[in-house]
Amino acid sequence: MKFVIIQCVKAYHEELNKILNSIQINAYSEFNVEGFMKNVESESDLNNWFASTKNPYSYMVSFTFLAADKADELLKRIEQFNQTVEDISPINAYIVGVEKFV
């Protein structure tokens, strides 16, 4: 089982829902996030994740638990979507392994 975390600007939320539906992911959770970053000019890998403290961006964070093959397919579909947009804030997704659960 994998824990998948997805960060998406609200402008792409509908597209993310289409991706989730296309591979039949029916159970997931979401919440709104206002993102900030103190040093946007840095060489951080997070430059496109959050805005500066003066201009926060509104994001959605979604998460779900999936079988490994379904999680891989989700990231593949998100990567394909990101190739179609030229924005500075693509959809970001992360797979985290779940070692144990009850």
PDB file as gemmi writes it, atoms N, CA and C in Angstrom:
CRYST1    1.000    1.000    1.000  90.00  90.00  90.00 P 1                      
ATOM      1  N   MET A   1       0.846  -1.173   0.000  1.00  0.00           N  
ATOM      2  CA  MET A   1       0.000   0.000   0.000  1.00  0.00           C  
ATOM      3  C   MET A   1       0.895   1.240   0.000  1.00  0.00           C  
ATOM      4  N   LYS A   2       0.460   2.251  -0.751  1.00  0.00           N  
ATOM      5  CA  LYS A   2       1.196   3.509  -0.855  1.00  0.00           C  
ATOM      6  C   LYS A   2       0.299   4.668  -0.441  1.00  0.00           C  
ATOM      7  N   PHE A   3       0.927   5.650   0.168  1.00  0.00           N  
ATOM      8  CA  PHE A   3       0.258   6.897   0.536  1.00  0.00           C  
ATOM      9  C   PHE A   3       0.656   7.916  -0.520  1.00  0.00           C  
ATOM     10  N   VAL A   4      -0.314   8.457  -1.240  1.00  0.00           N  
ATOM     11  CA  VAL A   4      -0.039   9.416  -2.314  1.00  0.00           C  
ATOM     12  C   VAL A   4      -0.520  10.794  -1.874  1.00  0.00           C  
ATOM     13  N   ILE A   5       0.381  11.759  -1.968  1.00  0.00           N  
ATOM     14  CA  ILE A   5       0.084  13.146  -1.626  1.00  0.00           C  
ATOM     15  C   ILE A   5       0.186  13.962  -2.909  1.00  0.00           C  
ATOM     16  N   ILE A   6      -0.840  14.767  -3.184  1.00  0.00           N  
ATOM     17  CA  ILE A   6      -0.882  15.562  -4.411  1.00  0.00           C  
ATOM     18  C   ILE A   6      -1.082  17.023  -4.051  1.00  0.00           C  
ATOM     19  N   GLN A   7      -0.248  17.873  -4.599  1.00  0.00           N  
ATOM     20  CA  GLN A   7      -0.352  19.327  -4.402  1.00  0.00           C  
ATOM     21  C   GLN A   7      -0.706  19.932  -5.759  1.00  0.00           C  
ATOM     22  N   CYS A   8      -1.756  20.739  -5.776  1.00  0.00           N  
ATOM     23  CA  CYS A   8      -2.289  21.232  -7.044  1.00  0.00           C  
ATOM     24  C   CYS A   8      -2.839  22.646  -6.864  1.00  0.00           C  
ATOM     25  N   VAL A   9      -2.453  23.565  -7.749  1.00  0.00           N  
ATOM     26  CA  VAL A   9      -3.066  24.886  -7.699  1.00  0.00           C  
ATOM     27  C   VAL A   9      -4.547  24.722  -8.026  1.00  0.00           C  
ATOM     28  N   LYS A  10      -5.352  25.591  -7.478  1.00  0.00           N  
ATOM     29  CA  LYS A  10      -6.803  25.458  -7.673  1.00  0.00           C  
ATOM     30  C   LYS A  10      -7.201  25.513  -9.146  1.00  0.00           C  
ATOM     31  N   ALA A  11      -6.421  26.195  -9.949  1.00  0.00           N  
ATOM     32  CA  ALA A  11      -6.733  26.287 -11.379  1.00  0.00           C  
ATOM     33  C   ALA A  11      -6.726  24.915 -12.055  1.00  0.00           C  
ATOM     34  N   TYR A  12      -5.973  23.946 -11.500  1.00  0.00           N  
ATOM     35  CA  TYR A  12      -5.887  22.607 -12.091  1.00  0.00           C  
ATOM     36  C   TYR A  12      -6.710  21.572 -11.329  1.00  0.00           C  
ATOM     37  N   HIS A  13      -7.491  22.009 -10.377  1.00  0.00           N  
ATOM     38  CA  HIS A  13      -8.235  21.061  -9.552  1.00  0.00           C  
ATOM     39  C   HIS A  13      -9.195  20.204 -10.380  1.00  0.00           C  
ATOM     40  N   GLU A  14      -9.887  20.793 -11.312  1.00  0.00           N  
ATOM     41  CA  GLU A  14     -10.819  20.012 -12.135  1.00  0.00           C  
ATOM     42  C   GLU A  14     -10.074  18.974 -12.978  1.00  0.00           C  
ATOM     43  N   GLU A  15      -8.919  19.347 -13.517  1.00  0.00           N  
ATOM     44  CA  GLU A  15      -8.124  18.391 -14.284  1.00  0.00           C  
ATOM     45  C   GLU A  15      -7.647  17.245 -13.405  1.00  0.00           C  
ATOM     46  N   LEU A  16      -7.257  17.562 -12.171  1.00  0.00           N  
ATOM     47  CA  LEU A  16      -6.853  16.507 -11.251  1.00  0.00           C  
ATOM     48  C   LEU A  16      -8.025  15.561 -10.988  1.00  0.00           C  
ATOM     49  N   ASN A  17      -9.215  16.099 -10.778  1.00  0.00           N  
ATOM     50  CA  ASN A  17     -10.392  15.241 -10.581  1.00  0.00           C  
ATOM     51  C   ASN A  17     -10.620  14.326 -11.779  1.00  0.00           C  
ATOM     52  N   LYS A  18     -10.408  14.838 -12.982  1.00  0.00           N  
ATOM     53  CA  LYS A  18     -10.548  14.007 -14.190  1.00  0.00           C  
ATOM     54  C   LYS A  18      -9.535  12.874 -14.193  1.00  0.00           C  
ATOM     55  N   ILE A  19      -8.306  13.180 -13.783  1.00  0.00           N  
ATOM     56  CA  ILE A  19      -7.277  12.136 -13.712  1.00  0.00           C  
ATOM     57  C   ILE A  19      -7.674  11.070 -12.700  1.00  0.00           C  
ATOM     58  N   LEU A  20      -8.101  11.497 -11.517  1.00  0.00           N  
ATOM     59  CA  LEU A  20      -8.516  10.545 -10.484  1.00  0.00           C  
ATOM     60  C   LEU A  20      -9.670   9.671 -10.971  1.00  0.00           C  
ATOM     61  N   ASN A  21     -10.637  10.283 -11.628  1.00  0.00           N  
ATOM     62  CA  ASN A  21     -11.777   9.521 -12.148  1.00  0.00           C  
ATOM     63  C   ASN A  21     -11.369   8.574 -13.259  1.00  0.00           C  
ATOM     64  N   SER A  22     -10.425   8.980 -14.095  1.00  0.00           N  
ATOM     65  CA  SER A  22     -10.036   8.165 -15.247  1.00  0.00           C  
ATOM     66  C   SER A  22      -9.388   6.846 -14.831  1.00  0.00           C  
ATOM     67  N   ILE A  23      -8.785   6.811 -13.653  1.00  0.00           N  
ATOM     68  CA  ILE A  23      -8.203   5.548 -13.192  1.00  0.00           C  
ATOM     69  C   ILE A  23      -8.971   4.988 -11.991  1.00  0.00           C  
ATOM     70  N   GLN A  24     -10.184   5.454 -11.845  1.00  0.00           N  
ATOM     71  CA  GLN A  24     -11.150   4.939 -10.868  1.00  0.00           C  
ATOM     72  C   GLN A  24     -10.646   4.986  -9.427  1.00  0.00           C  
ATOM     73  N   ILE A  25     -10.154   6.162  -9.047  1.00  0.00           N  
ATOM     74  CA  ILE A  25      -9.811   6.394  -7.646  1.00  0.00           C  
ATOM     75  C   ILE A  25     -11.021   7.083  -7.026  1.00  0.00           C  
ATOM     76  N   ASN A  26     -11.742   6.323  -6.221  1.00  0.00           N  
ATOM     77  CA  ASN A  26     -13.016   6.801  -5.692  1.00  0.00           C  
ATOM     78  C   ASN A  26     -12.943   7.294  -4.258  1.00  0.00           C  
ATOM     79  N   ALA A  27     -11.835   7.046  -3.573  1.00  0.00           N  
ATOM     80  CA  ALA A  27     -11.720   7.452  -2.173  1.00  0.00           C  
ATOM     81  C   ALA A  27     -10.435   8.261  -1.984  1.00  0.00           C  
ATOM     82  N   TYR A  28     -10.613   9.522  -1.660  1.00  0.00           N  
ATOM     83  CA  TYR A  28      -9.478  10.394  -1.376  1.00  0.00           C  
ATOM     84  C   TYR A  28      -9.972  11.563  -0.549  1.00  0.00           C  
ATOM     85  N   SER A  29      -9.043  12.259   0.068  1.00  0.00           N  
ATOM     86  CA  SER A  29      -9.375  13.410   0.905  1.00  0.00           C  
ATOM     87  C   SER A  29      -8.672  14.640   0.348  1.00  0.00           C  
ATOM     88  N   GLU A  30      -9.261  15.808   0.629  1.00  0.00           N  
ATOM     89  CA  GLU A  30      -8.679  17.065   0.141  1.00  0.00           C  
ATOM     90  C   GLU A  30      -8.831  18.145   1.198  1.00  0.00           C  
ATOM     91  N   PHE A  31      -7.935  19.108   1.127  1.00  0.00           N  
ATOM     92  CA  PHE A  31      -8.095  20.309   1.932  1.00  0.00           C  
ATOM     93  C   PHE A  31      -7.416  21.473   1.234  1.00  0.00           C  
ATOM     94  N   ASN A  32      -7.894  22.673   1.544  1.00  0.00           N  
ATOM     95  CA  ASN A  32      -7.338  23.896   0.968  1.00  0.00           C  
ATOM     96  C   ASN A  32      -6.092  24.297   1.742  1.00  0.00           C  
ATOM     97  N   VAL A  33      -5.114  24.826   1.032  1.00  0.00           N  
ATOM     98  CA  VAL A  33      -3.867  25.259   1.644  1.00  0.00           C  
ATOM     99  C   VAL A  33      -3.507  26.624   1.097  1.00  0.00           C  
ATOM    100  N   GLU A  34      -3.051  27.508   1.972  1.00  0.00           N  
ATOM    101  CA  GLU A  34      -2.466  28.763   1.545  1.00  0.00           C  
ATOM    102  C   GLU A  34      -0.970  28.616   1.738  1.00  0.00           C  
ATOM    103  N   GLY A  35      -0.205  28.706   0.654  1.00  0.00           N  
ATOM    104  CA  GLY A  35       1.225  28.439   0.739  1.00  0.00           C  
ATOM    105  C   GLY A  35       2.072  29.691   0.788  1.00  0.00           C  
ATOM    106  N   PHE A  36       3.135  29.619   1.580  1.00  0.00           N  
ATOM    107  CA  PHE A  36       4.077  30.725   1.742  1.00  0.00           C  
ATOM    108  C   PHE A  36       5.493  30.180   1.669  1.00  0.00           C  
ATOM    109  N   MET A  37       6.423  31.024   1.260  1.00  0.00           N  
ATOM    110  CA  MET A  37       7.832  30.667   1.274  1.00  0.00           C  
ATOM    111  C   MET A  37       8.621  31.927   1.543  1.00  0.00           C  
ATOM    112  N   LYS A  38       9.504  31.887   2.520  1.00  0.00           N  
ATOM    113  CA  LYS A  38      10.238  33.083   2.915  1.00  0.00           C  
ATOM    114  C   LYS A  38      11.235  33.556   1.877  1.00  0.00           C  
ATOM    115  N   ASN A  39      11.883  32.646   1.152  1.00  0.00           N  
ATOM    116  CA  ASN A  39      12.923  33.040   0.215  1.00  0.00           C  
ATOM    117  C   ASN A  39      12.661  32.431  -1.160  1.00  0.00           C  
ATOM    118  N   VAL A  40      11.776  33.035  -1.916  1.00  0.00           N  
ATOM    119  CA  VAL A  40      11.397  32.525  -3.229  1.00  0.00           C  
ATOM    120  C   VAL A  40      12.558  32.546  -4.207  1.00  0.00           C  
ATOM    121  N   GLU A  41      13.506  33.446  -4.030  1.00  0.00           N  
ATOM    122  CA  GLU A  41      14.616  33.590  -4.963  1.00  0.00           C  
ATOM    123  C   GLU A  41      15.689  32.523  -4.787  1.00  0.00           C  
ATOM    124  N   SER A  42      15.595  31.691  -3.779  1.00  0.00           N  
ATOM    125  CA  SER A  42      16.649  30.724  -3.483  1.00  0.00           C  
ATOM    126  C   SER A  42      16.723  29.632  -4.546  1.00  0.00           C  
ATOM    127  N   GLU A  43      17.701  28.773  -4.398  1.00  0.00           N  
ATOM    128  CA  GLU A  43      17.890  27.651  -5.310  1.00  0.00           C  
ATOM    129  C   GLU A  43      17.140  26.412  -4.840  1.00  0.00           C  
ATOM    130  N   SER A  44      16.151  26.594  -4.040  1.00  0.00           N  
ATOM    131  CA  SER A  44      15.392  25.492  -3.472  1.00  0.00           C  
ATOM    132  C   SER A  44      14.598  24.754  -4.539  1.00  0.00           C  
ATOM    133  N   ASP A  45      14.403  23.455  -4.323  1.00  0.00           N  
ATOM    134  CA  ASP A  45      13.529  22.672  -5.198  1.00  0.00           C  
ATOM    135  C   ASP A  45      12.069  23.053  -4.997  1.00  0.00           C  
ATOM    136  N   LEU A  46      11.789  23.866  -3.986  1.00  0.00           N  
ATOM    137  CA  LEU A  46      10.421  24.221  -3.659  1.00  0.00           C  
ATOM    138  C   LEU A  46      10.012  25.576  -4.220  1.00  0.00           C  
ATOM    139  N   ASN A  47      10.789  26.143  -5.131  1.00  0.00           N  
ATOM    140  CA  ASN A  47      10.468  27.469  -5.656  1.00  0.00           C  
ATOM    141  C   ASN A  47       9.060  27.561  -6.226  1.00  0.00           C  
ATOM    142  N   ASN A  48       8.570  26.512  -6.846  1.00  0.00           N  
ATOM    143  CA  ASN A  48       7.246  26.565  -7.441  1.00  0.00           C  
ATOM    144  C   ASN A  48       6.169  26.013  -6.522  1.00  0.00           C  
ATOM    145  N   TRP A  49       6.549  25.586  -5.329  1.00  0.00           N  
ATOM    146  CA  TRP A  49       5.557  25.007  -4.436  1.00  0.00           C  
ATOM    147  C   TRP A  49       4.706  26.090  -3.801  1.00  0.00           C  
ATOM    148  N   PHE A  50       5.333  27.095  -3.200  1.00  0.00           N  
ATOM    149  CA  PHE A  50       4.584  28.139  -2.523  1.00  0.00           C  
ATOM    150  C   PHE A  50       5.068  29.521  -2.933  1.00  0.00           C  
ATOM    151  N   ALA A  51       4.220  30.475  -2.730  1.00  0.00           N  
ATOM    152  CA  ALA A  51       4.520  31.857  -3.081  1.00  0.00           C  
ATOM    153  C   ALA A  51       5.305  32.530  -1.966  1.00  0.00           C  
ATOM    154  N   SER A  52       5.631  33.782  -2.193  1.00  0.00           N  
ATOM    155  CA  SER A  52       6.295  34.549  -1.143  1.00  0.00           C  
ATOM    156  C   SER A  52       5.298  34.854  -0.033  1.00  0.00           C  
ATOM    157  N   THR A  53       5.800  35.386   1.072  1.00  0.00           N  
ATOM    158  CA  THR A  53       4.909  35.674   2.202  1.00  0.00           C  
ATOM    159  C   THR A  53       3.957  36.820   1.888  1.00  0.00           C  
ATOM    160  N   LYS A  54       4.267  37.622   0.880  1.00  0.00           N  
ATOM    161  CA  LYS A  54       3.393  38.745   0.534  1.00  0.00           C  
ATOM    162  C   LYS A  54       2.242  38.331  -0.378  1.00  0.00           C  
ATOM    163  N   ASN A  55       2.450  37.312  -1.187  1.00  0.00           N  
ATOM    164  CA  ASN A  55       1.438  36.908  -2.169  1.00  0.00           C  
ATOM    165  C   ASN A  55       1.193  35.402  -2.092  1.00  0.00           C  
ATOM    166  N   PRO A  56       0.444  34.954  -1.117  1.00  0.00           N  
ATOM    167  CA  PRO A  56       0.229  33.508  -1.001  1.00  0.00           C  
ATOM    168  C   PRO A  56      -0.622  32.976  -2.142  1.00  0.00           C  
ATOM    169  N   TYR A  57      -0.380  31.726  -2.492  1.00  0.00           N  
ATOM    170  CA  TYR A  57      -1.181  31.045  -3.496  1.00  0.00           C  
ATOM    171  C   TYR A  57      -2.139  30.083  -2.818  1.00  0.00           C  
ATOM    172  N   SER A  58      -3.279  29.864  -3.433  1.00  0.00           N  
ATOM    173  CA  SER A  58      -4.244  28.902  -2.930  1.00  0.00           C  
ATOM    174  C   SER A  58      -4.033  27.577  -3.636  1.00  0.00           C  
ATOM    175  N   TYR A  59      -3.828  26.544  -2.859  1.00  0.00           N  
ATOM    176  CA  TYR A  59      -3.588  25.207  -3.367  1.00  0.00           C  
ATOM    177  C   TYR A  59      -4.610  24.245  -2.782  1.00  0.00           C  
ATOM    178  N   MET A  60      -4.678  23.105  -3.418  1.00  0.00           N  
ATOM    179  CA  MET A  60      -5.417  21.972  -2.879  1.00  0.00           C  
ATOM    180  C   MET A  60      -4.380  20.904  -2.579  1.00  0.00           C  
ATOM    181  N   VAL A  61      -4.517  20.255  -1.466  1.00  0.00           N  
ATOM    182  CA  VAL A  61      -3.715  19.075  -1.181  1.00  0.00           C  
ATOM    183  C   VAL A  61      -4.689  17.913  -1.081  1.00  0.00           C  
ATOM    184  N   SER A  62      -4.414  16.892  -1.872  1.00  0.00           N  
ATOM    185  CA  SER A  62      -5.240  15.687  -1.880  1.00  0.00           C  
ATOM    186  C   SER A  62      -4.371  14.531  -1.428  1.00  0.00           C  
ATOM    187  N   PHE A  63      -4.982  13.562  -0.792  1.00  0.00           N  
ATOM    188  CA  PHE A  63      -4.223  12.373  -0.437  1.00  0.00           C  
ATOM    189  C   PHE A  63      -5.112  11.149  -0.466  1.00  0.00           C  
ATOM    190  N   THR A  64      -4.471  10.009  -0.714  1.00  0.00           N  
ATOM    191  CA  THR A  64      -5.185   8.754  -0.818  1.00  0.00           C  
ATOM    192  C   THR A  64      -4.231   7.601  -0.542  1.00  0.00           C  
ATOM    193  N   PHE A  65      -4.781   6.452  -0.213  1.00  0.00           N  
ATOM    194  CA  PHE A  65      -4.011   5.222  -0.041  1.00  0.00           C  
ATOM    195  C   PHE A  65      -4.345   4.320  -1.221  1.00  0.00           C  
ATOM    196  N   LEU A  66      -3.295   3.835  -1.909  1.00  0.00           N  
ATOM    197  CA  LEU A  66      -3.500   3.045  -3.119  1.00  0.00           C  
ATOM    198  C   LEU A  66      -2.554   1.854  -3.165  1.00  0.00           C  
ATOM    199  N   ALA A  67      -2.940   0.862  -3.944  1.00  0.00           N  
ATOM    200  CA  ALA A  67      -2.010  -0.216  -4.271  1.00  0.00           C  
ATOM    201  C   ALA A  67      -0.867   0.387  -5.086  1.00  0.00           C  
ATOM    202  N   ALA A  68       0.294  -0.235  -5.041  1.00  0.00           N  
ATOM    203  CA  ALA A  68       1.495   0.313  -5.694  1.00  0.00           C  
ATOM    204  C   ALA A  68       1.269   0.553  -7.183  1.00  0.00           C  
ATOM    205  N   ASP A  69       0.630  -0.375  -7.888  1.00  0.00           N  
ATOM    206  CA  ASP A  69       0.439  -0.201  -9.330  1.00  0.00           C  
ATOM    207  C   ASP A  69      -0.505   0.966  -9.631  1.00  0.00           C  
ATOM    208  N   LYS A  70      -1.517   1.151  -8.818  1.00  0.00           N  
ATOM    209  CA  LYS A  70      -2.460   2.262  -9.002  1.00  0.00           C  
ATOM    210  C   LYS A  70      -1.772   3.592  -8.697  1.00  0.00           C  
ATOM    211  N   ALA A  71      -0.929   3.617  -7.663  1.00  0.00           N  
ATOM    212  CA  ALA A  71      -0.177   4.830  -7.322  1.00  0.00           C  
ATOM    213  C   ALA A  71       0.767   5.207  -8.457  1.00  0.00           C  
ATOM    214  N   ASP A  72       1.443   4.223  -9.025  1.00  0.00           N  
ATOM    215  CA  ASP A  72       2.345   4.485 -10.155  1.00  0.00           C  
ATOM    216  C   ASP A  72       1.580   5.033 -11.355  1.00  0.00           C  
ATOM    217  N   GLU A  73       0.404   4.471 -11.614  1.00  0.00           N  
ATOM    218  CA  GLU A  73      -0.414   4.946 -12.733  1.00  0.00           C  
ATOM    219  C   GLU A  73      -0.861   6.385 -12.505  1.00  0.00           C  
ATOM    220  N   LEU A  74      -1.216   6.713 -11.286  1.00  0.00           N  
ATOM    221  CA  LEU A  74      -1.624   8.079 -10.968  1.00  0.00           C  
ATOM    222  C   LEU A  74      -0.487   9.058 -11.248  1.00  0.00           C  
ATOM    223  N   LEU A  75       0.714   8.745 -10.794  1.00  0.00           N  
ATOM    224  CA  LEU A  75       1.848   9.638 -11.045  1.00  0.00           C  
ATOM    225  C   LEU A  75       2.169   9.741 -12.537  1.00  0.00           C  
ATOM    226  N   LYS A  76       2.007   8.645 -13.254  1.00  0.00           N  
ATOM    227  CA  LYS A  76       2.212   8.660 -14.706  1.00  0.00           C  
ATOM    228  C   LYS A  76       1.223   9.609 -15.379  1.00  0.00           C  
ATOM    229  N   ARG A  77      -0.041   9.548 -14.985  1.00  0.00           N  
ATOM    230  CA  ARG A  77      -1.065  10.427 -15.572  1.00  0.00           C  
ATOM    231  C   ARG A  77      -0.812  11.894 -15.218  1.00  0.00           C  
ATOM    232  N   ILE A  78      -0.381  12.149 -14.001  1.00  0.00           N  
ATOM    233  CA  ILE A  78      -0.072  13.521 -13.595  1.00  0.00           C  
ATOM    234  C   ILE A  78       1.117  14.044 -14.393  1.00  0.00           C  
ATOM    235  N   GLU A  79       2.129  13.201 -14.580  1.00  0.00           N  
ATOM    236  CA  GLU A  79       3.292  13.604 -15.383  1.00  0.00           C  
ATOM    237  C   GLU A  79       2.874  13.929 -16.817  1.00  0.00           C  
ATOM    238  N   GLN A  80       1.993  13.126 -17.393  1.00  0.00           N  
ATOM    239  CA  GLN A  80       1.491  13.394 -18.744  1.00  0.00           C  
ATOM    240  C   GLN A  80       0.755  14.720 -18.797  1.00  0.00           C  
ATOM    241  N   PHE A  81      -0.074  14.980 -17.795  1.00  0.00           N  
ATOM    242  CA  PHE A  81      -0.783  16.258 -17.752  1.00  0.00           C  
ATOM    243  C   PHE A  81       0.203  17.416 -17.671  1.00  0.00           C  
ATOM    244  N   ASN A  82       1.208  17.302 -16.808  1.00  0.00           N  
ATOM    245  CA  ASN A  82       2.175  18.378 -16.634  1.00  0.00           C  
ATOM    246  C   ASN A  82       2.925  18.702 -17.924  1.00  0.00           C  
ATOM    247  N   GLN A  83       3.079  17.738 -18.793  1.00  0.00           N  
ATOM    248  CA  GLN A  83       3.751  17.977 -20.072  1.00  0.00           C  
ATOM    249  C   GLN A  83       2.906  18.822 -21.013  1.00  0.00           C  
ATOM    250  N   THR A  84       1.618  18.946 -20.718  1.00  0.00           N  
ATOM    251  CA  THR A  84       0.723  19.716 -21.591  1.00  0.00           C  
ATOM    252  C   THR A  84       0.571  21.165 -21.154  1.00  0.00           C  
ATOM    253  N   VAL A  85       1.114  21.517 -19.993  1.00  0.00           N  
ATOM    254  CA  VAL A  85       0.971  22.879 -19.483  1.00  0.00           C  
ATOM    255  C   VAL A  85       2.345  23.550 -19.413  1.00  0.00           C  
ATOM    256  N   GLU A  86       2.350  24.843 -19.605  1.00  0.00           N  
ATOM    257  CA  GLU A  86       3.595  25.597 -19.562  1.00  0.00           C  
ATOM    258  C   GLU A  86       3.620  26.542 -18.370  1.00  0.00           C  
ATOM    259  N   ASP A  87       2.930  26.196 -17.332  1.00  0.00           N  
ATOM    260  CA  ASP A  87       2.840  27.027 -16.139  1.00  0.00           C  
ATOM    261  C   ASP A  87       4.007  26.763 -15.203  1.00  0.00           C  
ATOM    262  N   ILE A  88       4.204  27.651 -14.243  1.00  0.00           N  
ATOM    263  CA  ILE A  88       5.271  27.446 -13.280  1.00  0.00           C  
ATOM    264  C   ILE A  88       4.827  26.593 -12.101  1.00  0.00           C  
ATOM    265  N   SER A  89       3.567  26.235 -12.034  1.00  0.00           N  
ATOM    266  CA  SER A  89       3.068  25.437 -10.916  1.00  0.00           C  
ATOM    267  C   SER A  89       2.389  24.168 -11.413  1.00  0.00           C  
ATOM    268  N   PRO A  90       3.176  23.175 -11.802  1.00  0.00           N  
ATOM    269  CA  PRO A  90       2.556  21.912 -12.230  1.00  0.00           C  
ATOM    270  C   PRO A  90       1.942  21.203 -11.038  1.00  0.00           C  
ATOM    271  N   ILE A  91       1.181  20.173 -11.317  1.00  0.00           N  
ATOM    272  CA  ILE A  91       0.674  19.329 -10.244  1.00  0.00           C  
ATOM    273  C   ILE A  91       1.861  18.525  -9.710  1.00  0.00           C  
ATOM    274  N   ASN A  92       2.040  18.506  -8.407  1.00  0.00           N  
ATOM    275  CA  ASN A  92       3.108  17.733  -7.773  1.00  0.00           C  
ATOM    276  C   ASN A  92       2.492  16.563  -7.030  1.00  0.00           C  
ATOM    277  N   ALA A  93       3.112  15.398  -7.155  1.00  0.00           N  
ATOM    278  CA  ALA A  93       2.602  14.218  -6.460  1.00  0.00           C  
ATOM    279  C   ALA A  93       3.764  13.415  -5.898  1.00  0.00           C  
ATOM    280  N   TYR A  94       3.517  12.800  -4.759  1.00  0.00           N  
ATOM    281  CA  TYR A  94       4.548  12.064  -4.041  1.00  0.00           C  
ATOM    282  C   TYR A  94       3.977  10.742  -3.574  1.00  0.00           C  
ATOM    283  N   ILE A  95       4.764   9.676  -3.702  1.00  0.00           N  
ATOM    284  CA  ILE A  95       4.373   8.372  -3.187  1.00  0.00           C  
ATOM    285  C   ILE A  95       5.204   8.095  -1.947  1.00  0.00           C  
ATOM    286  N   VAL A  96       4.526   7.739  -0.882  1.00  0.00           N  
ATOM    287  CA  VAL A  96       5.183   7.408   0.376  1.00  0.00           C  
ATOM    288  C   VAL A  96       4.754   5.980   0.736  1.00  0.00           C  
ATOM    289  N   GLY A  97       5.715   5.137   1.034  1.00  0.00           N  
ATOM    290  CA  GLY A  97       5.384   3.762   1.398  1.00  0.00           C  
ATOM    291  C   GLY A  97       4.732   3.680   2.772  1.00  0.00           C  
ATOM    292  N   VAL A  98       3.805   2.763   2.920  1.00  0.00           N  
ATOM    293  CA  VAL A  98       3.155   2.510   4.201  1.00  0.00           C  
ATOM    294  C   VAL A  98       3.682   1.192   4.703  1.00  0.00           C  
ATOM    295  N   GLU A  99       4.419   1.217   5.800  1.00  0.00           N  
ATOM    296  CA  GLU A  99       5.027  -0.009   6.318  1.00  0.00           C  
ATOM    297  C   GLU A  99       4.039  -0.885   7.052  1.00  0.00           C  
ATOM    298  N   LYS A 100       3.168  -0.282   7.846  1.00  0.00           N  
ATOM    299  CA  LYS A 100       2.195  -1.043   8.617  1.00  0.00           C  
ATOM    300  C   LYS A 100       0.895  -0.263   8.691  1.00  0.00           C  
ATOM    301  N   PHE A 101      -0.192  -0.976   8.857  1.00  0.00           N  
ATOM    302  CA  PHE A 101      -1.476  -0.319   9.101  1.00  0.00           C  
ATOM    303  C   PHE A 101      -2.405  -1.294   9.805  1.00  0.00           C  
ATOM    304  N   VAL A 102      -3.403  -0.768  10.464  1.00  0.00           N  
ATOM    305  CA  VAL A 102      -4.371  -1.582  11.195  1.00  0.00           C  
ATOM    306  C   VAL A 102      -5.743  -1.327  10.606  1.00  0.00           C  
TER     307      VAL A 102                                                      
END                                                                             
